[in-house]
Amino acid sequence: MSNAYLDFLGLLPSRPLLVGTVTSITSGVATVTLPGGGRLQVRGETTVGARVFVRDGAIEGPAPTLTNSSGEV
């Protein structure tokens, strides 16, 4: 017999890995601005201006600083 709760959790999407730039830090809580303009309050060690990977409200590590480019097809 399968566990209905675990089956339900399997239907939910996994937590996304986001990337953003740290804009401020207050009392160990960093504000991260996402490329689309959204902002997140996350916990973790970082510095202002750093690019970081964020998942589930926590900083997972540094992200590379890459330039954005776009093109039309």
Backbone hydrogen bonds, N-H to C=O, Kabsch-Sander energy under -0.5 kcal/mol:
donor,donor_aa,acceptor,acceptor_aa,energy
4,A,2,S,-0.7
7,D,3,N,-2.1
8,F,4,A,-2.2
9,L,5,Y,-2.4
10,G,6,L,-1.7
11,L,7,D,-0.6
11,L,8,F,-1.3
12,L,8,F,-0.7
12,L,9,L,-0.7
18,L,16,P,-0.7
18,L,54,V,-3.1
20,G,52,V,-1.9
21,T,33,T,-2.4
22,V,50,A,-2.8
23,T,31,T,-3.0
24,S,31,T,-1.1
26,T,29,V,-2.6
29,V,26,T,-1.9
30,A,28,G,-0.5
30,A,42,V,-2.8
31,T,24,S,-2.9
32,V,30,A,-0.6
32,V,40,L,-2.7
33,T,21,T,-3.0
34,L,32,V,-0.5
34,L,38,G,-3.3
37,G,34,L,-2.1
40,L,32,V,-2.4
42,V,30,A,-2.8
42,V,40,L,-0.6
43,R,57,G,-2.0
44,G,28,G,-1.0
49,G,22,V,-2.8
50,A,47,T,-1.7
52,V,20,G,-2.6
53,F,61,G,-2.9
54,V,18,L,-3.0
55,R,58,A,-2.4
58,A,55,R,-1.2
59,I,43,R,-2.3
60,E,53,F,-2.8
61,G,53,F,-1.0
63,A,51,R,-2.7
66,L,64,P,-0.9
